[in-house]
Structure formats: C-alpha cells, structure tokens
Amino acid sequence: NLSSSPYKRNFSEDEAGIRKWIELTAEEQKAYVMRLLDALEVTDRDKRLKVARAILYLAQGVFDECDTEVDVLHWSRHNVFLLYDMGIFTALLELLSMEIDNNQACSSAVRKPAISLADSTELRVLLSIMYLMVETIRVQTEDDRPEWRSAREAFKNELGSPLYNGEPFALLLFTMVTKFCSMNAPHFPMKKVLLLLWKTILFTLGGFEELQEMKVRGRERLNLPPLPEDSIKVVRAMRAASPPASAMELIEQQQQQKRGRRSRRVPLVKQDSLDTYNERDPFKNDDARDEEEDPEDTDSGIEGEVDPLDRDVIIQPPPPPPPLRPPTERVNFPKGLPWAPKVREKDIEHFLETSRNKFIGFTLGNDTETLVGLPRPIHESVKTLKQHKYVSIAEVQIKREEELQQCPLTLGEEEVEETPAEMLYLGMLPNLSQYVIALLKLLLAAAPTSKAKTDSINILADVLPEEMPITVLQSMKLGIDVNRHKEIIVKAISALLLLLLKHFKLNHIYQFEIVSQHLVFANCIPLILKFFNQNIMSYISAKNSICVLDFPHCVVHEMPELTAESLEAGDSNQFCWRNLFSCINLLRILNKLTKWKHSRTMMLVVFKSAPILKRALKVKQAMMQLYVLKLLKIQTKYLGRQWRKSNMKTMSAIYQKVRHRLNDDWAYGNDIDARPWDFQAEECALRESIEKFNSRRYDKNKNGDFTPVDNCLQSVLGQRVELPEDFHYSYEMWLEREVFSQPIQWEGLLQNP
C-alpha cells in the first residue's frame, strides 16, 4: 500500500515541520532537491536508500497531497522535469552502475535458494525513478512549457549519445540483461530493466510514426518516388473479418446443401469461437451490426462472398447490446483493395526473361527496356509492371554496398551519419549475439506455453514476496501478479525487438540482417510459433490485473476490501490490450524474419505453422489478422492444392487484406516442389555479405589488404614490440634451440637469395 509506504514516510521525515510540497515556491523546491542530491552521495547504504525513496515519492507526484488522479499526474510531470533539470538522472546513473558492479550482492544472490523482492530493493527504487523520468519526459502534451520541450530534446540526445562510459544508456541496460541471463546476477529486477530499456529505445530512436517520417525523408534523400500510402493509416482503416468456419460447421453446411432445403425457423447459427470465451464480445457485435447494415458488402468477412446459408444469420442477428463507441466514429472501409500493388525490379526482369525465351528464343540479361520482337500484350504488361515498380531503401543500400566492395580505393571513404540507431548498433555489435540470446531466453521463460522447469531462468525475482502466501486470497493475488508480470515482460521484449529490427533496417539493411540472423539462429521462429500454439482467445481475454491496485487510482481513492470473488471477477475490459499488443508485435517480428527469405519461409512450413496461424485468425482485430494472413500468404504455395482447396475463405481474406505483388504466384504455384532449399547455403551467403559490410565499416584496421608495408630494415627493427611475460624466462632456451644449435649454410643463402 503506497499511502503508508516508506516512499512517503522518508519524504515526510525529511520535510518535518515544513509546509506541503505543493505550497512551496519554485526556488524552495529546487533548494530541497539540491539537498536530496547532496544526500545521495553519502556512503551509508540505508541513508542513500531513504533519499532515493524520497525522490521516487516526488516522481510519483506527491500523491498524499493530491485529491484526484489528474492532480497526481500533474505534479508527477512537474516534479520529473524539475528532477531532470537539477541533474538527478546522472546521479541515479552512477548509483545504478555501483549496484550493477556490486559483486557482494551478486554472489550472495547466487548462493540463495530462493530470491525475493527484498534482494532487489535498491535496484527497484532506482529503476522506478529512471523509468518515470524517461516515460514522463518522452510523452509530449499540448500544454508543455517551452523549457520542457528543450529539456525533452536535451534528454533524448543525452540518452542516445555515448555519454555514459563511452556508450549509450541502453547498452548499460543490455549489460544488465546478459548478466542476469548468465546467472551472475539473479536478483536483478528484469521486468523493470526491460521496461526501461524498451522506453529508452522508443525515446531515443523514435516510435512507428517517427519511423514513417524518417522513411519518407530517407526516400527523398535518395531521390526515390514517395511511398504509395501511409501504412499506419491504412491499417487503422481496416476492418476485422469473421474467422474461418470450423470443420464441424462445414460438415453441417454440406449436409444441409445435400438435403436441398433450408429452414427459416431454425437458422444455422455460425459457431463463433469467441463466444466460447466471451458472450459479450465487442468485435462480434460490431460485425453483426456491420453485416446487418450492409449485407452485400463482400469486404465484411473472411468469406469472400456471402453464402446463402449465412444470410439467414444476417437477416436474424441477435439483438445488439448498446454500442461500445459512438456510431459516428465507425470507419467506413473503402471499396476496393486497401494497398497499392508493388513490383520489384527483379520481377520485371524475370517476366521479360520468360517472355523472350518463349517468343524469341534467347534472353538479354537484365535489360528491362528492349521490347523488340515481343507481342503487344507483353508491351502492355511491362508498362503496367513499371507503373507499380517500387524500389526500397534497402535495395539502394545493397547496390551501394556492392559498389563500395568492388572499388574500395576509388570510391573513397563513406560518410556515415551519426544517428542514434548507428551509435546503438556500434555499441551492440561486439556482444550482439549475447543480447539476442538473453532476450529470447527471457521471452521463453515468460511465454504462457512454457512449463516451469528447474533449469530455466527465474524471472520472478521482482514479484515474489519474502514470505509466501498463507491464505487463499494472498495466493490468488500472487497468481495474478505472476501472470501480469510475465505478460509485461513479453510485451516489453516483443516491442523492443520489433523497434530494433525496424530502426536498423532503415539505418542500413545489413544491420537489420545481422540482428535477424542472430534471432533465427537462436530459434526465434519456433519460439514465436510455440507462443501462438496455445488457446490464443483465452490469452487475449486474460484478466490478470486488479484495477483497484493500479496507480494512481490506489493512492487517491479509498481502498475497497479485496475478496476472492472480486479477484476472480477481474476487470471490466473485454480484452487485455497488453496481450493483443504482444501478439501483434510477435507476428510482425516473424514477418520481418521470413519476408523474401525462401529457406526461412520453408521453416514455417516444416514447423507446421499454418494450423497455428489459422487459429490466431479467430481474434477479430484487423491488424492482427493482417499479419497472420501475410504469414499464411508467403507459405500458401508450399502447402499443396488440397490445403488451398479446403481453405478458400482464408485465401479470399488474403486477397482482400494483403498487398498484391502483381506477378506473384502465391495462390497457385504448383512447380514449387522441385525448387531446392538449402538453409545453410542461403544463410552463409547472407552472413558473408554482412561480415564484409561490418569489416569495411567498423574494423579498426580498415582496408587491411591495401595498407602500405614497411620494407625498411632499420625502422622495422626499431619498432617496439610488446612481448609476453613468459618470453623473458624462456628466450635463452629458444635462442639455443632455434638459432645456435641450427647449422646455417651461408653459401646456400648467397646462391639462392
């Protein structure tokens, strides 16, 4: 309970006899923070902790002096900018570094049989203040003062620059993650570390909307045509589709069709898998209303056309409950397809090559201009393909890299812009595989499908109390806490990995490729499929939170008595948006790893991902369905004709929602079985390109093959050579054995110089 917590108590003790914080003038508040800053530097650990808790109370918005949640948030924002202005973050950073290097705490935690909250108290207080500072300063509001805006920019540059021990702040947090996963510091509060790491990267590199703007600017710099559409807006305008019919439902439909009669009195009620878990499903009611208003709209469901049997359901829907949002906000899905089609240069080359082979009998290599001898329809096709040709930034970067590799001397030095993503990559590069493996280990430990093994890492260090629960109520509360804790870890890791992949891809394609290759080699693809191989509907509608304990609600309202019944009832939300967010992120990561990679697409087929992904379509959320359908689209032609035949509703959904590649044979590729796939060869070729890029750009001795060689005997002998310690003890023996005892034929040397 925060209202009687040591945070407030430490502040009050310090403020004894002084007016309330909210009554102090700006100068008095600054003077008080200065006193706290001085007190942070004492050697006594307990005194430092008391001061840190007082700072945390300020960052949390001096809640004991506030009457409403709005007041708490207002004072929290005011105090955080004040704390940043007074240099508190730098002081906290030094304390955090001390705690990370505290070998005594690490070794005692390693020896403990069970780790609890008490082992990470100092770390949790420091990370909580830092998290509040990063998250509060990161978020812009309309009523921000001008000095706050400049503070935001300064803080953003500070976190992204190598100011802390010569590396960005995120690297310190990555070090904590690897230290925890290598079992050297099992007391680190991983949830807080991962949340702070995610928000730091979100702040310094930017979120998806900033990414979109950066992409637009990047294309302008390279003189590429603008993007055909804003993907964020397109996805927002999409409507969810109804899930594909179950096997039982299809059998019933076939039987009714055979009988050749339809009963209007007992319409065929579509078994919606959402009903099993939620009778009041907002998405389902939306769809029922949408179909009632527009029964002929073929965009309304995964069923490409409205089945006559289904029309019974549309005509007689269940009475809809009160709408969950004002009807004016309903997005009208535009008629036609949502995405502009795209064509790659390779596709045009391949099309012309097959056309020339067929009509002329020889090819012209990569020539896409010469159309001599080809019939008129081919001319029209090429014209259409060129209209929709899309050149990505990645293709330009790959081409430029090939040129730099071929002519390293004539093309001169490449100017690399010091972007936050570039500085982060430079810092991460030496230990990149360790960071990736550590994040995936944590993701595996937090996945709901993972069984609690004795050898897996313990991620519950910052949720388990010192004394285990003794009553049913305490056990239920701890159970909810543990589940919520795991959900937050999955949310942070999935968002973090997606942000890294997207930013590195924009910064340089090979930076993205090395991260994705490390992910693939660390079994990320089967791990994500394992994550989805669960009852996804119950995961999306999980109720692992206790509303009355949420901050700042719990500190300004009277706390009602928690009972087993109120915990069991859970919150009033239909869906857990945290889990939906995690699922979408993981699907997007899977898309990023497999797109245009034949061998990785085959991994999806080999791991039998199609039924797992198809089950995920039951979640009626447009964005999630889009990324599931994308993953199904890339493997459709490998699943065989029978699969396509029995999944036509899913096929029509892919057609409706996923972008078209004009001459892509995703829906009918039958000669595909003959195409070999060598996972190792493809990955090795990619790794070779990545290593060439890294050595060219980041090696200390750049262009080693072209450095001049010193042939002058005097200068070579005059160089000081660092010799190992043991050389001094054994060099006389070496001289005796290798020089003096070996007969030298001087005449032979003179004859054969």
C-alpha positions in Angstrom: 0.0 0.0 0.0 1.7 3.2 -1.2 -0.2 5.6 1.0 1.6 4.2 4.1 4.8 3.3 2.2 8.4 4.2 3.1 8.5 6.4 0.0 6.1 9.0 1.5 7.4 8.4 5.0 11.0 9.2 4.0 9.9 12.4 2.3 7.7 13.4 5.3 10.6 12.7 7.8 12.9 14.9 5.8 10.2 17.6 5.4 9.3 17.6 9.2 7.9 20.9 10.2 7.8 22.3 6.6 4.8 23.3 4.5 3.4 20.9 1.9 5.4 20.4 -1.3 2.7 21.8 -3.5 2.7 25.0 -1.4 6.5 25.6 -1.8 7.8 28.2 -4.3 9.8 27.0 -7.3 13.1 28.2 -5.6 12.2 26.3 -2.4 11.5 23.2 -4.4 14.9 23.5 -6.2 16.7 24.0 -2.9 15.1 20.9 -1.4 16.0 18.8 -4.5 19.6 20.1 -4.1 19.6 18.8 -0.5 18.4 15.4 -1.7 21.1 15.4 -4.4 23.8 16.0 -1.8 22.4 13.4 0.5 22.5 10.8 -2.3 26.3 10.9 -2.1 26.6 9.5 1.4 28.4 6.2 1.9 25.8 4.8 4.2 23.7 2.5 2.1 20.5 2.8 4.2 20.6 6.6 4.2 21.0 6.5 0.4 18.0 4.3 0.1 15.9 6.6 2.2 16.9 9.6 0.0 16.2 7.6 -3.2 12.7 6.7 -1.9 12.0 10.4 -1.2 13.0 11.2 -4.8 10.7 8.4 -6.0 7.8 9.9 -4.0 8.4 13.2 -5.8 8.5 11.5 -9.2 5.2 9.7 -8.3 3.5 13.1 -7.9 3.4 13.6 -4.0 0.2 11.6 -4.0 -0.6 12.2 -0.3 -1.2 15.9 -1.0 -3.4 15.3 -4.1 -7.2 14.7 -4.2 -7.6 13.4 -7.8 -5.7 11.3 -10.2 -5.3 14.3 -12.5 -3.5 16.2 -9.7 -1.1 13.3 -9.1 -0.2 13.1 -12.8 0.2 16.9 -13.0 2.6 17.0 -10.0 4.4 13.9 -11.2 5.1 15.7 -14.6 6.1 18.9 -12.9 8.5 17.2 -10.4 10.1 14.9 -13.1 11.1 17.9 -15.2 12.4 19.6 -12.0 14.4 16.5 -11.1 15.9 16.2 -14.6 16.8 19.9 -14.5 18.6 19.5 -11.2 20.8 16.6 -12.6 19.1 13.8 -10.6 19.3 11.4 -13.6 23.1 11.5 -13.8 23.4 10.9 -10.0 21.0 7.9 -10.2 23.0 6.5 -13.1 26.2 6.5 -11.0 24.3 4.7 -8.2 22.9 2.2 -10.7 26.4 1.4 -12.1 27.5 0.9 -8.5 24.7 -1.6 -7.9 25.4 -3.5 -11.1 29.0 -3.9 -10.1 28.2 -4.8 -6.5 29.8 -8.2 -6.6 28.9 -8.9 -2.9 25.2 -8.6 -3.7 25.6 -10.7 -6.8 27.5 -13.5 -5.0 25.0 -13.6 -2.1 22.1 -13.8 -4.5 23.7 -16.6 -6.5 24.0 -18.7 -3.2 20.4 -18.1 -2.1 18.0 -20.9 -2.6 15.0 -18.5 -3.2 15.2 -14.9 -4.4 12.5 -12.5 -3.3 11.6 -8.8 -3.6 14.0 -8.0 -0.7 17.1 -8.8 -2.7 16.5 -6.0 -5.3 15.1 -3.2 -3.2 17.7 -0.5 -4.1 17.7 -1.5 -7.8 13.9 -1.4 -8.0 13.8 2.1 -6.4 16.5 3.5 -8.8 14.9 1.8 -11.9 11.5 3.1 -10.9 12.6 6.7 -10.7 14.5 6.4 -14.0 11.5 4.8 -15.7 9.2 7.5 -14.5 11.6 10.2 -15.8 12.1 8.6 -19.2 8.4 7.8 -19.8 7.2 11.2 -18.5 9.7 13.3 -20.4 9.2 11.2 -23.6 5.5 11.8 -23.9 4.5 15.2 -25.3 1.4 17.1 -24.2 -0.2 20.2 -25.6 0.4 22.3 -22.5 4.2 21.6 -22.3 6.2 24.7 -21.4 8.9 25.8 -23.9 11.7 24.9 -21.4 10.2 21.4 -21.1 10.3 20.9 -24.8 14.0 21.9 -24.9 14.6 19.6 -21.9 13.0 16.7 -23.8 15.4 17.2 -26.8 18.4 17.5 -24.5 17.4 14.4 -22.6 16.8 12.5 -25.8 20.2 13.4 -27.2 21.8 12.6 -23.8 20.3 9.1 -23.7 21.2 8.3 -27.3 24.7 9.6 -27.3 27.7 7.7 -25.9 28.0 9.9 -22.8 27.8 7.2 -20.2 31.1 5.4 -20.1 31.5 5.9 -23.8 28.3 4.1 -24.8 24.5 4.9 -25.0 22.4 4.4 -21.8 20.6 1.4 -23.5 23.9 -0.5 -23.5 24.1 -0.4 -19.7 20.6 -2.0 -19.5 21.6 -4.6 -22.1 24.6 -5.5 -19.9 22.2 -6.0 -17.0 20.0 -8.3 -19.2 23.0 -10.5 -20.2 24.4 -10.5 -16.6 21.0 -11.7 -15.3 20.7 -14.4 -18.0 24.2 -15.8 -17.4 23.1 -16.4 -13.8 25.7 -14.0 -12.5 23.1 -11.6 -11.0 19.8 -13.5 -10.5 18.5 -10.7 -8.2 18.2 -8.1 -11.0 14.5 -7.0 -11.4 14.2 -8.0 -15.0 10.7 -6.6 -15.6 11.8 -3.1 -14.7 15.0 -3.3 -16.6 13.2 -4.5 -19.8 10.5 -1.8 -19.5 13.2 0.9 -19.1 15.2 -0.5 -22.0 12.2 -0.5 -24.3 11.1 3.0 -23.3 14.7 4.3 -23.7 15.0 2.9 -27.2 11.5 4.2 -28.0 12.5 7.6 -26.9 16.0 7.8 -28.4 15.2 6.1 -31.8 11.5 7.0 -32.1 8.3 5.1 -32.4 6.4 3.9 -35.6 5.2 7.3 -36.6 8.7 8.8 -36.4 9.9 5.8 -38.3 7.4 6.6 -41.1 8.6 10.2 -41.3 12.2 9.0 -41.3 11.4 6.6 -44.1 9.8 9.4 -46.2 12.8 11.7 -45.6 15.2 8.8 -46.4 13.5 8.2 -49.8 13.6 11.9 -50.6 17.4 12.0 -49.9 17.9 9.0 -52.3 15.6 10.6 -55.0 13.2 7.7 -54.8 9.5 8.2 -55.5 7.3 8.8 -52.4 5.6 5.9 -50.6 2.4 4.8 -52.3 0.5 5.2 -48.9 0.9 5.7 -45.2 0.8 2.1 -43.8 -0.3 3.2 -40.3 -3.4 5.0 -41.7 -4.3 2.0 -44.0 -4.1 -0.5 -41.1 -6.1 1.8 -38.9 -8.9 2.0 -41.5 -9.1 -1.8 -41.9 -12.0 -3.8 -40.5 -11.7 -7.1 -38.8 -13.1 -10.2 -40.6 -15.1 -13.1 -39.2 -13.0 -16.1 -38.5 -13.0 -19.0 -41.0 -15.6 -21.7 -40.5 -14.7 -24.7 -38.3 -14.7 -28.3 -39.7 -18.0 -29.1 -37.9 -19.7 -26.1 -39.4 -18.6 -27.0 -42.9 -19.9 -30.6 -42.5 -23.3 -29.2 -41.3 -23.5 -26.9 -44.2 -22.7 -29.7 -46.7 -25.4 -31.9 -45.1 -28.0 -29.1 -45.4 -27.0 -28.4 -49.1 -27.4 -32.2 -49.9 -30.9 -32.2 -48.4 -31.7 -29.2 -50.6 -33.9 -27.4 -48.1 -33.5 -24.5 -45.8 -35.4 -23.8 -42.7 -36.1 -20.2 -41.9 -37.4 -21.0 -38.4 -34.1 -22.5 -37.2 -31.4 -20.6 -39.0 -27.8 -22.0 -39.0 -26.1 -20.1 -36.2 -22.4 -19.6 -37.0 -20.3 -21.0 -34.2 -18.1 -18.1 -33.4 -15.1 -19.3 -31.4 -15.1 -16.1 -29.5 -18.5 -17.0 -27.9 -17.0 -19.8 -26.0 -14.9 -17.4 -24.0 -17.0 -14.2 -24.1 -20.7 -13.8 -24.5 -20.3 -10.1 -24.7 -17.6 -9.7 -27.4 -17.4 -6.1 -28.7 -15.8 -7.2 -32.0 -18.5 -9.8 -32.7 -21.3 -7.3 -32.0 -19.6 -4.7 -34.3 -19.5 -7.3 -37.1 -23.2 -8.3 -36.5 -24.2 -4.6 -36.9 -21.9 -4.1 -39.9 -23.4 -7.1 -41.7 -26.9 -6.1 -40.9 -26.4 -2.6 -42.4 -24.5 -3.8 -45.5 -25.4 -7.4 -46.3 -23.9 -7.3 -49.8 -20.6 -5.9 -48.7 -18.1 -8.6 -49.6 -15.4 -6.9 -47.6 -17.2 -7.7 -44.4 -15.8 -11.1 -43.7 -13.2 -13.7 -44.5 -15.9 -15.4 -46.6 -15.2 -13.6 -50.0 -18.9 -14.0 -50.9 -21.9 -14.1 -48.6 -23.1 -17.7 -48.6 -26.9 -18.1 -49.0 -26.9 -20.2 -45.8 -25.1 -17.4 -43.9 -27.8 -14.8 -45.0 -30.2 -16.4 -42.5 -27.8 -15.3 -39.8 -27.5 -11.8 -41.3 -31.3 -11.4 -41.5 -31.9 -12.6 -38.0 -29.0 -11.4 -35.8 -29.1 -11.5 -32.0 -30.3 -8.1 -30.6 -27.2 -6.0 -30.4 -26.2 -4.6 -26.9 -25.6 -0.8 -26.5 -22.8 0.3 -28.9 -19.4 0.5 -27.3 -18.4 3.6 -29.3 -20.3 6.4 -30.8 -21.6 5.4 -34.3 -20.0 8.5 -35.9 -16.6 7.0 -35.2 -17.2 4.0 -37.3 -14.6 3.7 -40.1 -16.1 3.1 -43.5 -13.8 0.6 -45.2 -13.2 1.9 -48.7 -14.4 -0.2 -51.6 -11.7 -1.9 -53.5 -8.3 -3.1 -52.2 -6.6 -1.3 -49.3 -3.0 -1.4 -50.6 -1.4 -0.2 -53.8 0.3 -3.1 -55.6 4.1 -3.3 -55.7 6.6 -4.8 -58.2 10.3 -5.3 -57.7 12.9 -4.7 -60.5 13.7 -8.5 -60.2 10.1 -9.3 -61.0 10.1 -7.3 -64.3 13.5 -8.9 -65.3 12.1 -12.4 -64.6 8.9 -11.6 -66.6 10.8 -10.4 -69.6 13.3 -13.3 -69.5 10.5 -15.9 -69.6 8.7 -13.8 -72.4 11.8 -13.6 -74.5 12.6 -17.2 -74.1 9.0 -18.1 -75.2 8.7 -15.7 -78.2 12.2 -15.1 -79.4 14.3 -18.0 -78.1 17.1 -16.0 -76.3 17.4 -13.6 -73.4 19.1 -10.2 -72.9 20.1 -10.5 -69.3 19.0 -7.6 -67.0 17.7 -5.4 -69.9 14.2 -4.2 -69.0 13.9 -1.6 -71.8 14.3 -3.5 -75.1 10.9 -5.0 -76.1 11.8 -5.7 -79.8 10.0 -8.8 -81.1 7.6 -9.2 -78.2 3.9 -9.1 -78.9 1.7 -6.1 -78.0 0.1 -7.7 -74.8 3.6 -8.1 -73.4 4.3 -4.4 -74.0 1.1 -3.6 -72.1 2.1 -5.9 -69.2 5.6 -4.4 -68.9 4.1 -0.9 -68.9 1.7 -1.9 -66.0 4.5 -3.5 -64.1 6.7 -0.5 -64.4 3.9 1.8 -63.3 3.8 -0.1 -60.0 7.6 -0.6 -59.6 8.7 0.0 -56.1 12.4 0.5 -55.2 13.1 0.2 -51.5 15.8 2.0 -49.5 17.3 -1.5 -48.7 17.8 -2.2 -52.4 19.7 1.1 -52.9 21.8 0.3 -49.8 22.7 -3.2 -51.1 23.7 -1.8 -54.5 25.8 0.9 -52.9 27.5 -1.7 -50.7 28.4 -3.9 -53.7 30.0 -0.8 -55.4 32.0 0.0 -52.3 33.2 -3.6 -52.0 34.3 -3.6 -55.7 36.1 -0.3 -55.6 37.3 0.4 -52.1 40.0 2.9 -53.1 38.4 4.8 -55.9 35.0 5.4 -54.2 36.8 6.8 -51.2 35.6 7.0 -47.6 31.9 6.6 -46.9 30.4 9.3 -44.7 28.3 7.5 -42.0 25.7 9.8 -40.3 25.9 9.6 -36.5 22.2 8.7 -35.9 21.1 7.3 -32.6 20.5 4.0 -34.3 24.0 4.0 -35.7 25.5 4.7 -32.3 23.4 2.0 -30.7 24.4 -0.6 -33.3 28.1 0.3 -32.9 27.8 -0.3 -29.2 25.8 -3.5 -29.5 27.9 -5.1 -32.3 30.6 -6.8 -30.1 28.1 -8.6 -28.0 25.1 -8.7 -30.3 24.5 -12.5 -30.2 24.6 -12.5 -26.4 22.0 -9.7 -26.2 19.7 -11.5 -28.7 20.0 -14.9 -26.9 19.4 -13.3 -23.5 16.2 -11.6 -24.7 14.9 -14.8 -26.3 15.7 -16.7 -23.1 13.5 -14.2 -21.1 10.8 -14.4 -23.8 10.8 -18.2 -23.5 10.6 -18.1 -19.7 7.7 -15.6 -19.8 5.7 -17.4 -22.6 2.4 -18.9 -21.3 3.1 -22.2 -23.0 6.4 -22.7 -21.2 6.4 -25.2 -18.4 8.2 -24.3 -15.2 11.5 -26.1 -15.5 14.1 -26.2 -12.7 16.9 -25.3 -15.1 15.2 -22.3 -16.8 15.9 -18.8 -15.6 13.9 -17.4 -12.7 12.2 -14.2 -13.9 10.1 -13.8 -10.7 12.8 -12.1 -8.6 10.9 -8.8 -8.5 7.4 -10.2 -7.9 7.8 -13.0 -5.2 7.4 -11.7 -1.6 9.7 -12.7 1.2 7.0 -14.7 2.9 5.0 -16.9 0.7 1.1 -16.6 0.8 -0.8 -18.4 3.5 -4.4 -17.5 2.7 -6.4 -18.3 -0.5 -6.8 -14.5 -1.1 -3.0 -14.0 -0.9 -2.4 -17.0 -3.3 -4.9 -15.6 -5.8 -3.3 -12.2 -5.7 0.2 -13.6 -6.2 -1.1 -15.8 -9.0 -2.5 -12.7 -10.8 0.7 -10.8 -10.1 2.9 -13.5 -11.5 0.8 -13.8 -14.7 0.7 -10.0 -15.1 4.4 -9.9 -14.5 5.1 -12.4 -17.4 2.7 -10.5 -19.7 4.6 -7.3 -19.2 7.9 -9.0 -19.9 6.6 -10.4 -23.1 5.2 -7.0 -24.1 8.5 -5.2 -23.4 10.6 -7.8 -25.3 8.3 -8.0 -28.3 8.2 -4.2 -28.6 11.9 -3.9 -28.1 12.9 -6.5 -30.8 10.4 -5.0 -33.3 11.8 -1.5 -32.8 15.4 -2.7 -33.1 14.6 -4.5 -36.4 12.7 -1.6 -37.9 15.2 1.1 -37.0 18.3 -1.0 -38.0 16.5 -1.8 -41.3 16.0 1.9 -42.1 19.6 2.7 -40.9 21.2 0.0 -43.0 19.8 -3.2 -44.4 22.8 -5.3 -43.2 22.4 -4.1 -39.6 18.9 -5.5 -39.8 20.1 -8.7 -41.4 22.7 -9.4 -38.7 20.1 -9.0 -35.9 17.5 -11.1 -37.7 20.1 -13.8 -38.5 21.1 -14.0 -34.8 17.4 -14.2 -34.0 16.9 -17.1 -36.5 20.0 -19.0 -35.2 18.7 -18.6 -31.6 15.4 -20.4 -32.7 13.2 -17.3 -32.6 10.9 -18.7 -35.3 9.9 -21.9 -33.4 9.7 -19.9 -30.2 7.1 -17.5 -31.6 5.1 -20.4 -33.1 5.3 -22.1 -29.7 3.9 -18.9 -28.2 1.0 -18.9 -30.5 0.4 -22.7 -30.1 -2.0 -22.0 -27.2 -5.6 -21.0 -26.7 -5.0 -17.6 -28.1 -8.5 -16.4 -27.4 -8.1 -17.0 -23.7 -4.7 -15.3 -23.7 -6.2 -12.2 -25.4 -9.1 -12.1 -23.0 -7.0 -12.8 -19.9 -7.8 -10.8 -16.8 -4.5 -10.6 -15.0 -4.9 -7.2 -13.4 -6.5 -5.7 -10.3 -8.0 -2.3 -11.3 -8.2 -1.0 -7.7 -4.5 -1.5 -7.2 -3.5 0.4 -10.4 -1.5 3.6 -9.8 -2.6 6.4 -9.3 -6.1 5.1 -8.6 -4.9 3.2 -5.5 -3.4 6.3 -3.7 -6.3 8.8 -4.1 -9.3 6.6 -3.6 -10.3 4.6 -0.5 -9.1 1.0 -1.0 -12.1 -1.4 -1.1 -11.5 -4.7 0.6 -10.2 -7.3 -1.8 -12.0 -10.6 -1.7 -11.6 -13.9 -3.6 -14.8 -13.1 -5.6 -13.7 -9.6 -6.7 -10.3 -11.0 -7.8 -11.9 -13.8 -9.7 -14.3 -11.4 -11.5 -11.3 -9.5 -12.8 -11.5 -6.1 -14.6 -14.4 -5.0 -16.8 -12.4 -4.9 -20.0 -13.4 -7.4 -22.6 -9.8 -7.9 -23.8 -6.4 -7.5 -22.4 -4.9 -4.9 -24.8 -1.4 -5.7 -23.4 -1.6 -9.2 -24.7 -3.1 -8.2 -28.0 -0.2 -5.7 -28.4 2.4 -8.5 -27.7 0.8 -10.9 -30.2 0.8 -8.3 -33.0 4.5 -7.5 -32.3 5.5 -11.1 -32.3 3.6 -11.7 -35.6 5.4 -8.6 -37.1 8.8 -9.9 -36.0 8.0 -13.3 -37.6 7.1 -11.4 -40.8 10.3 -9.4 -40.7 12.4 -12.6 -40.3 10.8 -14.5 -43.1 10.0 -11.9 -45.8 11.8 -12.7 -49.1 13.8 -15.5 -47.4 12.9 -18.8 -49.0 14.7 -21.0 -46.5 13.0 -19.3 -43.5 9.6 -19.5 -45.2 10.3 -23.2 -45.5 10.9 -23.3 -41.8 7.4 -22.0 -41.2 6.1 -24.9 -43.4 8.4 -27.5 -41.7 7.3 -26.4 -38.2 3.6 -26.8 -39.4 2.7 -23.1 -38.7 -0.4 -23.0 -40.9 -2.9 -24.5 -38.4 -1.4 -22.5 -35.5 -1.7 -19.2 -37.5 -5.1 -20.1 -38.8 -6.3 -20.4 -35.1 -5.0 -16.9 -34.5 -7.4 -15.6 -37.1 -10.2 -16.2 -34.6 -9.1 -12.9 -32.9 -11.3 -10.3 -34.5 -8.8 -7.5 -34.7 -7.9 -6.2 -38.2 -4.2 -5.5 -37.6 -3.5 -8.9 -36.0 -5.4 -10.6 -38.8 -3.4 -8.7 -41.4 0.0 -10.0 -40.1 -1.4 -13.6 -39.7 -2.6 -13.5 -43.3 0.7 -12.2 -44.5 2.5 -15.2 -42.9 0.0 -17.6 -44.5 0.3 -15.9 -47.9 4.1 -16.5 -48.1 3.7 -20.2 -47.5 0.4 -20.9 -49.3 2.1 -22.3 -52.4 4.1 -24.8 -50.4 1.1 -26.2 -48.5 -0.3 -28.1 -51.5 -3.5 -28.0 -53.6 -5.6 -29.8 -51.0 -4.9 -27.2 -48.3 -5.8 -24.4 -50.7 -9.0 -26.1 -51.7 -10.2 -26.6 -48.1 -9.2 -23.1 -47.0 -10.7 -20.9 -49.7 -12.2 -18.5 -47.2 -8.7 -17.8 -45.8 -7.4 -17.4 -49.4 -10.1 -14.8 -50.2 -9.2 -13.0 -47.0 -5.5 -12.9 -48.1 -6.7 -11.5 -51.4 -8.8 -8.8 -49.7 -6.3 -7.6 -47.0 -2.7 -8.3 -48.0 -0.8 -6.2 -50.6 -0.6 -7.7 -54.1 2.6 -8.3 -55.9 1.4 -8.2 -59.5 3.0 -11.3 -60.9 3.3 -13.3 -57.7 2.1 -16.9 -58.0 1.3 -17.2 -54.2 -2.1 -18.8 -54.8 -1.3 -21.4 -57.5 2.4 -22.2 -57.6 2.5 -25.9 -58.4 6.0 -26.4 -59.8 7.3 -25.3 -56.4 8.2 -28.8 -55.1 11.1 -29.0 -57.5 12.7 -25.9 -56.1 15.5 -26.9 -53.7 16.1 -25.1 -50.4 19.5 -25.1 -48.7 19.1 -23.3 -45.5 22.8 -23.4 -44.7 23.9 -22.1 -48.1 21.4 -19.2 -48.1 22.3 -18.1 -44.6 26.1 -18.4 -45.2 25.9 -16.2 -48.3 24.0 -13.6 -46.3 26.5 -13.9 -43.4 29.3 -13.3 -45.9 27.7 -10.0 -47.1 27.1 -8.9 -43.5 30.7 -9.6 -42.5 32.1 -7.7 -45.5 29.9 -4.8 -44.5 31.0 -4.9 -40.9 34.7 -5.2 -41.6 34.6 -2.4 -44.2 32.7 0.0 -41.9 33.7 -0.9 -38.4 37.1 -2.7 -38.4 39.9 -0.8 -36.7 42.4 -1.6 -39.4 40.2 -0.6 -42.4 41.3 -2.0 -45.8 43.9 -4.2 -44.3 44.8 -5.6 -47.8 45.7 -2.1 -49.0 47.8 -0.7 -46.1 51.4 0.1 -47.1 54.0 -2.3 -46.0 57.2 -1.0 -44.3 60.2 -2.7 -46.0 63.0 -0.6 -44.4 65.1 -2.9 -42.1 66.1 -0.1 -39.7 62.6 1.1 -39.0 61.2 -2.5 -38.7 63.9 -3.4 -36.2 63.5 -0.1 -34.4 59.8 -0.8 -33.6 59.0 -1.6 -30.0 57.2 -5.0 -29.9 55.1 -6.0 -26.9 56.4 -9.3 -25.7 54.6 -11.6 -23.3 55.8 -12.0 -19.7 57.0 -15.6 -20.1 59.2 -14.6 -23.0 61.8 -13.2 -20.6 62.1 -16.5 -18.8 62.5 -18.7 -21.9 64.1 -16.6 -24.6 67.7 -18.0 -23.9 66.4 -21.6 -24.4 64.6 -20.5 -27.5 67.8 -18.9 -28.9 69.8 -22.0 -28.1 67.3 -24.4 -29.7 66.2 -22.4 -32.7 69.3 -20.3 -33.6 72.6 -21.5 -32.1 72.0 -25.3 -32.5 70.8 -24.9 -36.1 73.6 -25.1 -38.7 73.4 -22.2 -41.1 74.7 -22.6 -44.6 75.7 -19.1 -45.5 76.9 -20.1 -49.0 73.4 -21.5 -49.8 71.9 -18.2 -48.8 74.2 -16.3 -51.1 73.5 -18.7 -54.0 69.7 -18.6 -53.7 68.8 -15.1 -52.5 
